[in-house]
Amino acid sequence: MTKPKVAFYWCAACGGCEEAVVDLNDDLLAAVELVDVVFWPVAMDFKREDVEAFADGELAAAFINGAVRTSEQEEMVALLRRKSQAVVAFGSCAVLGGIPGLANLYDRESILREVYHECPSLEGSGTRPAAGTTSVEEGDLRLPVFGADVRTLDQVIDVDYYLPGCAPPAPLIWAALSALVEGKLPEKGTVLAPDVALCSECPRSATKPDKLSVDHFRRPHEFVADPEQCLLAQGLVCLGPATRAGCQAVCTVANMPCTGCMGPTTRVADYGAKALSAIASLIDANEDDEILARTAEIVDPVGTFYRYSLPASLLHRRVAEPAGNGARQ
Amino acid sequence: MPSETKVRPEAAAVGNVATGEGRFEPTIVAFFCNWCTYTAADMAGLSRMAYSPAVRVVRLMCSGRLDPQFVLAAFRQGADGVLIGGCHPGDCHYQEGNYKALRRVTLLRSMLRQLGIEDERLRLEWISASEGEKVQRVCNEMAEDLRRLGPLHVVLSKLGPEDLDGLLAVGQNGSPAIAYEPAEGEVP
């Protein structure tokens, strides 16, 4: 029996998802017994031409991590889509847009201006590389187009399965690989993680008060949290109640609040709005100014509630400035 | 732009932008609680108090039922403003639903600010069942504020065909998270 062929690819990502595959440790060796890894730029020397040489649908699955911003990423994921029977959005960036998705708070032009002209550490005015061919001393560079915004994988190609997490937990990766090999993949569109909130697997949940209320929000650097008590009850903005389980509560076990990388459960359309709702209703105040003071303690609401999911939100990005301001193009 | 789609392409062509002298007419989605503000709006109607046709009222049992997702969905589908009406503090039919609404709206407003949506576009008012004229005043005021502010420019990223399945029509085991009809032309 020939082994199923799988590909791994990365788009706008930090490399942590690749690390998560390596973190399978001994299981990684077991995995390559079961599947043939035919494309994995971070670890193996196969090129785009090698992928193009496959027949359409010849690969059993492509695991794609990272959000999509450039034309190169768009072309590669479209290619992998064509060659693969199943595409798995791997990690928070591919599933929800991830940390790179916070770039959707800025328009394309201001990002390029900042990076190539205004960044304080630049020498001179900076040369902005143009998409297409740019000639430099060392030769000709062919550069992809830097897109208007950051997109989730399923905003670009058809996605069969979602494996969330920053990075996805090893047991879930292993379960997904096993299901693939055994031909036991679930219904298309499934998120390959438990469909319940993180609190259900958090060891602190027993200490969660019946009526949770917060008199002051505090940030992790301001104090050392009690290692056993519910973090929300201690005033930390822990997004466990709004976040999907499956990570074995690694953050709350390590005395840090959940930041929501596993994304929402299936009953939620907009993660940030729901997380905001959960946190806001805990505020132990009824007067306007008191509530305002409490909400002001959350200094960066978008960065807090949409840390991993701005491109997947209902609005996708910061709303464009009115025409004529030239901020959005 | 290759990777953008205007949410409301028809808005520029018909009705919404140009009425008569080219004045912008906003769209306001209003969530009114069953026990106070909705009853007040009913009374405004019975008393023939005219108020801005910009307002489209959705009845909720309580302002505490307002899910912030509703507000974002309204903006996404073309609302220029969202108005929430609930019972006065202390008068909530369900004890404290209106306080929950106040907390959520306060935090939501600070998040919307970061997303480029001005404070005036999300308004919360306490209107009791007997205050029909307050419904009239608030709706007219908000419509005027939004006329001054202009339309909200929600521009979505270009999406693949799976958009609505993947993002909204969720639920292996439940109804959609939001009953959702895509705006004309929203999915390219």
Interface residues (C-beta under 8 A of the other chain):
Chain A: L105 G147 A148 D149 R151 D154 Q155 V156 I157 D158 V159 E187 G189 T190 D195 T266 R267 V268 A269 D270 G272 A273 K274 L276 S277 I279 A280 S281 I283 A285 N286 D288 I291 L292 T295 A296 I298 D300 P301 V302 F305 P311 A312 S313 L314 L315 H316 R317 R318 V319 A320 E321 P322 A323 R328 Q329
Chain B: M1 P2 S3 E4 D67 P68 Q69 V71 L72 A73 F75 R76 P89 E96 Y99 K100 L102 R103 R104 T106 L107 L108 S110 M111 Q114 L115 G116 I117 G150 L152 H153 V154 V155 L156 S157 K158 L159 G160 P161 E162 D163 D165 G166 L167 L168 V170 G171 Q172 N173 G174 P176 A177 I178 Y180
